[in-house]
Amino acid sequence: MSKDYQYFHDVLVAWYQGEETGSEIRKKTADFLNLEFYKEDFDLFIDALEVAIDEYNDDFGYEWEEYKEYAKDTAPTVKGLCHNIEQVLLKNLEFDEFLDWATWHNIDCGESTSGVFENDNIEEFCLVFLPKNEELITDDVLKKVLPIIQESHRMNKVEFEKKIKSLL
């Protein structure tokens, strides 16, 4: 089963934006990428995925790295954040894997890509609120935060922060 670069590009962007979780991608690519093989070597799913794609075709890995360096579409979106939260609530995604996905821009101070968040409130939620409050976030908080995230583009930063902080 041969796949072209665009297929992997779309899979990677879907993960970065949150439209597909690591679990969903593992299932989708199981016939041609052995992501379980890399699971022990990498703490982050995305690292394992990128290495697996590079080993599938090293030209794809190189092309992706070139793209990712200047990409504007490698940050969580409202739709992706809601999808990931819903998957956590459905127990299809571990909270730790959700947290890794939502906060990966913090790992290297955001220097690995030029990813631009869909709005400032999503960036605030992913990069500040989640890591600062991860111990306090329960399923109940996640259920209540969903409608706030869905309307985040209509709120100014102060209003958004007030609403999410009131959930704790």
Disulfide bonds with the S-S distance in Angstrom:
none
